[in-house]
């Protein structure tokens, strides 16, 4: 039985406002290495957003290399790592020639080809072409085929996949390319996998919102949400990155799964349990998978209080976390109260006043994360808070007319 560890969205170097998360990342990546050893994983899929920025800090780069070396077990456990929308394609692939000697294969460009050949560990790349690689591990008689789908916006994809596709829809371009690869390589004699970093949804189902800590890729640069039906039917398991919550998309013939990020990176992820996924697969069989919870790192909480003593009590009982506090008060938060709260805990990221008007009704208040929302969404929130209902079409039309007149463009 082939065992595959699926992880994604490490975002190495990411900060939570002024707070570094590097020490937590060291702890949780070490935990992932321990799980890989305990579960005797044969292969690792890292589904994008390896770093949090195009130019990661030296400490983040060093952490990646040390972790992957440990995770690869000196080349006996291959790692396939694709780039996400936070990663620089050039930076991610730069160490590939050296990394391949340790069984670590970076893939970020749709025109890249992983060289065929056998490593000292016995791991062998049998076949390869843009967007695809076939691997054989010495302990298994069957090959492992992987369709590689790193993030790329529509402009990049047109460059890689040909000018003749300029007028085609993005979904059609990708589905056609993946189907061609699957028809050519993915027969039932091997394990057939897909690893991608895109926004996937089931056609006709509600579109899940992207995490607030993410750079949205839905509709950016013309890129659309992809549908699960765009993944070829020969695939047995699709390992995804981008959405930070562990979940399977749709109820198709094979699992299409987001592993989750290893840490909570924004307060929209508060109270989420972070996970990695262990997949067990054989050729021409339905796979099984299970999520394994990660314990390391500070959890994120959103808490609401209306008295200082309750606030300080909770902070004392929860010393190892980051917290966004909404504090109910009839006026602004007093300086002494604010000072006491920040002094009591080193992980208070935001302290938000929630003002009550004289009638006792809560006034309209914004969270920090709300500031990224568009004007219409903010207006809807305000109207709901003031009137207790959604604005009707006439009011919305008037609001849009006013805002368009004030638009400097």
C-alpha positions in Angstrom: 0.0 0.0 0.0 1.4 3.4 -1.1 1.2 6.0 1.7 1.1 9.7 0.6 1.4 12.7 2.9 -0.5 15.7 1.6 0.2 19.1 3.0 0.0 22.7 1.7 0.0 26.4 2.4 3.0 26.5 4.7 3.4 30.3 4.1 6.9 30.3 5.6 7.9 33.8 6.8 4.3 34.9 7.4 3.6 37.3 10.2 0.4 38.1 12.1 0.5 41.8 12.0 3.7 42.6 14.0 4.0 39.0 15.4 6.5 36.6 13.8 5.3 33.0 13.3 8.6 31.5 12.5 9.2 29.7 15.8 5.7 28.2 15.5 6.4 27.2 11.9 9.6 25.4 13.1 7.6 23.5 15.6 4.7 22.5 13.4 7.0 21.5 10.5 8.9 19.3 12.8 5.6 17.8 13.9 4.8 17.1 10.2 8.2 15.3 9.8 7.4 13.2 12.9 4.0 12.2 11.5 5.5 11.2 8.2 7.9 8.9 10.0 5.3 7.5 12.4 2.9 6.8 9.5 5.8 5.5 7.2 4.8 7.8 4.4 6.3 6.9 1.1 5.7 10.2 -0.8 5.0 13.8 0.1 2.9 16.2 -1.9 3.3 19.9 -1.0 0.5 21.8 -2.8 1.8 25.3 -3.0 2.2 28.6 -1.1 5.5 27.3 0.3 6.5 30.9 1.2 4.4 33.9 2.1 6.1 36.3 -0.3 7.9 36.4 -3.6 11.1 37.4 -1.8 11.2 35.3 1.4 13.5 36.1 4.3 16.7 34.1 4.7 15.3 32.4 7.9 12.2 31.2 6.0 14.4 29.8 3.1 16.7 28.0 5.6 13.7 26.5 7.4 12.3 25.1 4.2 15.5 23.5 3.1 16.2 21.9 6.6 12.6 20.7 6.8 12.5 19.1 3.3 15.9 17.4 3.8 14.5 15.8 7.0 11.2 15.0 5.4 12.8 13.4 2.4 14.8 10.9 4.6 18.0 11.5 2.5 16.1 11.0 -0.7 14.3 7.8 0.1 10.9 9.6 0.5 10.4 11.8 -2.6 8.7 15.2 -2.2 6.8 16.9 -5.0 6.4 20.6 -4.2 4.5 23.0 -6.5 4.3 26.8 -6.3 1.2 28.7 -5.2 0.0 32.3 -5.8 2.3 33.6 -3.0 5.4 32.0 -4.5 7.9 33.3 -7.0 8.1 30.7 -9.8 11.8 31.5 -10.4 12.7 31.4 -6.7 10.9 28.1 -6.1 12.6 26.3 -9.0 16.0 27.8 -8.4 17.3 25.0 -6.0 15.8 22.2 -8.1 19.0 20.7 -9.7 20.6 20.2 -6.2 17.3 19.3 -4.5 16.6 16.5 -7.0 19.6 14.6 -5.6 17.7 14.4 -2.3 14.5 13.3 -4.1 12.9 16.8 -3.7 11.3 18.0 -6.9 10.2 21.7 -7.2 7.7 22.5 -10.0 6.4 26.0 -10.7 6.3 26.7 -14.5 4.0 24.9 -17.0 6.9 24.7 -19.5 9.3 23.0 -17.1 10.2 19.3 -17.5 11.6 17.3 -14.6 14.6 15.3 -15.9 14.2 11.5 -16.2 16.7 9.3 -14.5 17.5 7.2 -11.4 18.7 8.6 -8.1 21.2 6.9 -5.7 18.2 6.2 -3.4 16.6 4.0 -6.1 13.9 6.6 -6.8 13.4 6.9 -10.5 11.7 9.4 -12.8 10.4 7.2 -15.6 8.6 9.7 -17.8 8.1 13.5 -17.7 6.8 16.3 -19.8 5.4 19.7 -19.0 2.8 19.4 -16.2 3.4 15.7 -15.6 5.8 13.3 -13.9 5.9 9.5 -13.4 7.9 8.1 -10.5 8.8 4.6 -9.5 9.8 3.9 -5.9 12.1 0.8 -5.3 9.7 -0.7 -2.8 6.7 -0.8 -5.2 6.2 -2.6 -8.5 3.8 0.0 -9.9 4.5 3.5 -11.0 3.1 6.8 -9.5 1.8 9.3 -12.0 1.2 12.9 -11.0 -0.4 15.7 -12.9 1.3 18.9 -11.7 -0.8 22.1 -11.5 1.1 25.0 -9.9 -0.7 28.3 -9.7 -0.5 30.6 -12.7 -2.7 33.4 -13.8 -4.4 33.3 -17.2 -1.7 35.5 -18.9 1.0 33.0 -17.9 -1.0 30.1 -18.9 -1.6 31.5 -22.4 2.2 32.0 -22.7 2.9 28.4 -21.6 0.0 26.6 -23.4 0.0 28.5 -26.6 -1.4 31.6 -28.3 -4.1 29.5 -30.1 -5.8 29.3 -26.7 -6.2 33.0 -26.3 -10.0 33.0 -26.9 -10.7 29.9 -24.9 -12.0 29.9 -21.3 -9.5 29.3 -18.6 -11.4 26.2 -17.4 -11.4 24.8 -20.9 -7.7 25.3 -21.3 -6.8 23.6 -18.1 -9.3 20.7 -18.5 -8.1 20.0 -22.0 -4.4 20.0 -21.0 -5.0 17.7 -18.0 -7.2 15.4 -20.0 -4.5 15.0 -22.6 -1.9 14.1 -20.0 -4.3 11.7 -18.3 -5.2 9.9 -21.5 -1.6 9.6 -22.4 -0.1 8.4 -19.1 -2.8 7.5 -16.5 -3.9 4.0 -17.2 -5.1 1.7 -14.4 -1.6 0.0 -14.0 -0.3 2.8 -11.7 -1.5 5.2 -9.0 -2.8 8.4 -10.6 -2.6 11.6 -8.7 -3.2 15.3 -9.2 -1.6 18.1 -7.2 -2.8 21.7 -7.7 -3.0 25.2 -6.2 -6.2 26.7 -7.5 -9.6 27.7 -6.2 -11.8 24.6 -6.9 -15.5 24.3 -6.5 -18.2 21.8 -7.5 -20.2 23.2 -10.4 -23.5 24.5 -9.2 -22.5 24.5 -5.5 -22.0 27.7 -3.5 -18.5 29.1 -3.9 -16.6 29.1 -0.6 -14.9 32.4 0.3 -11.1 32.5 0.2 -9.3 33.0 3.5 -8.7 36.6 4.5 -5.0 35.9 4.9 -4.8 34.9 1.2 -4.3 37.0 -1.9 -7.6 36.1 -3.6 -7.1 34.3 -6.9 -10.7 34.0 -7.8 -11.2 36.2 -10.9 -7.8 37.9 -10.4 -6.1 38.5 -13.8 -9.0 36.7 -15.5 -8.5 33.5 -13.5 -11.8 31.8 -12.8 -12.7 29.2 -10.1 -12.1 25.7 -11.5 -14.6 22.9 -11.2 -13.9 19.4 -9.8 -15.2 18.0 -13.1 -12.1 19.7 -14.8 -9.9 17.1 -13.1 -9.6 14.0 -15.3 -11.6 10.9 -14.4 -8.5 8.7 -14.3 -7.3 10.5 -11.2 -7.7 8.7 -7.9 -6.9 11.6 -5.5 -6.5 15.4 -6.1 -4.3 17.1 -3.5 -5.1 20.8 -3.3 -3.6 23.9 -1.8 -4.9 27.5 -1.4 -8.0 27.3 0.9 -6.7 27.0 4.5 -9.5 24.9 5.9 -9.3 21.1 5.6 -12.3 19.9 3.5 -13.2 17.8 0.5 -14.8 19.6 -2.5 -18.0 18.1 -3.8 -18.9 14.4 -3.9 -17.3 13.2 -7.1 -15.9 9.8 -8.0 -12.6 10.5 -6.3 -11.6 12.8 -3.4 -10.7 16.4 -4.2 -9.2 17.6 -0.9 -7.7 20.7 0.6 -5.2 19.7 3.3 -5.3 23.0 5.2 -2.5 25.3 6.3 -0.4 24.0 9.2 -1.1 27.1 11.3 -4.1 29.6 11.5 -2.9 32.6 9.7 -5.8 35.0 10.1 -8.7 35.4 12.5 -11.1 34.2 9.9 -9.4 30.8 10.7 -10.0 31.1 14.4 -10.9 27.9 16.2 -10.0 25.8 13.1 -8.1 22.6 13.7 -5.2 22.4 11.3 -4.4 19.1 9.6 -2.3 17.1 7.2 -3.8 14.3 5.1 -2.5 10.7 4.9 -3.6 8.9 1.7 -3.4 5.2 1.1 -3.5 4.1 -2.6 -3.1 1.1 -4.9 -3.5 1.0 -8.7 -7.1 0.6 -10.1 -8.6 0.9 -6.6 -10.5 3.6 -4.7 -8.1 5.3 -2.3 -8.7 5.9 1.4 -7.6 9.0 3.3 -7.7 10.5 6.8 -6.9 13.8 8.2 -4.4 14.0 11.1 -4.7 17.0 13.4 -1.7 19.2 14.1 -1.1 20.3 17.7 1.8 22.8 17.5 1.5 26.5 17.1 -0.6 29.2 18.8 -4.3 28.9 18.2 -6.2 32.0 17.1 -9.3 33.1 19.0 -12.0 35.8 18.5 -13.4 36.7 22.0 -16.0 39.2 23.2 -16.1 40.7 26.7 -18.0 43.4 28.5 -16.0 43.6 31.7 -12.3 43.9 32.5 -12.3 41.1 35.2 -13.8 38.6 32.7 -11.2 39.6 30.1 -8.2 39.2 32.4 -9.5 35.9 33.7 -9.8 34.4 30.2 -6.4 35.8 29.2 -4.8 34.2 32.3 -6.4 30.8 31.5 -5.2 31.0 27.8 -1.6 32.2 27.9 -0.5 30.5 24.6 -2.6 31.9 21.8 -3.3 35.0 19.7 -6.6 36.7 20.3 -8.7 39.5 18.8 -10.8 41.0 21.5 -14.0 42.9 21.0 -14.7 44.9 24.1 -18.3 46.1 24.7 -18.5 49.6 26.2 -20.8 52.6 26.2 -17.8 54.9 25.4 -14.3 54.4 24.2 -12.1 52.0 26.0 -10.3 53.7 28.9 -6.6 54.0 28.7 -6.2 52.1 32.0 -8.4 49.2 30.8 -6.5 49.0 27.5 -3.1 49.0 29.3 -4.3 46.3 31.7 -5.4 44.0 28.8 -2.2 44.4 26.8 -0.1 43.9 29.9 -1.8 40.7 30.9 -1.1 38.8 27.6 1.6 38.9 24.9 -0.8 37.7 22.2 -3.5 40.4 22.1 -3.3 41.3 18.4 -6.3 43.6 18.3 -8.6 45.3 20.9 -11.7 46.5 19.2 -14.3 48.7 20.9 -17.9 47.8 20.4 -19.9 50.9 21.4 -23.5 50.8 22.6 -25.8 53.7 22.0 -28.0 55.0 24.9 -30.9 52.6 24.0 -28.6 49.7 24.7 -28.3 48.6 21.1 -24.9 47.7 19.8 -23.5 50.3 17.4 -22.0 49.3 14.1 -18.4 48.1 14.5 -15.8 46.8 12.1 -13.3 44.0 12.6 -9.8 44.5 11.3 -10.5 41.9 8.6 -13.5 43.8 7.4 -11.3 46.6 6.0 -10.5 44.4 3.0 -14.1 44.3 1.9 -15.6 46.3 -0.9 -17.8 49.4 -0.3 -21.1 47.7 -1.1 -20.4 44.9 1.4 -19.6 47.4 4.1 -22.7 49.4 3.3 -24.8 46.2 3.6 -23.3 45.5 7.0 -23.9 49.0 8.2 -27.5 49.0 6.9 -28.2 45.6 8.6 -26.8 46.9 11.8 -28.8 50.1 11.8 -32.1 48.9 10.3 -32.1 45.2 11.2 -32.6 44.2 7.5 -30.9 44.1 4.2 -31.1 47.2 2.0 -33.6 46.8 -0.9 -32.8 47.1 -4.5 -33.8 50.8 -4.7 -31.6 51.8 -1.8 -28.6 49.8 -3.2 -29.1 51.4 -6.6 -29.0 54.9 -5.0 -25.9 53.9 -3.0 -24.1 52.8 -6.1 -25.1 56.0 -7.9 -23.7 58.1 -5.1 -20.5 56.2 -4.9 -19.9 56.2 -8.6 -20.3 60.0 -8.7 -17.6 60.3 -6.0 -15.3 57.9 -7.7 -12.1 59.8 -8.7 -11.8 57.6 -11.8 
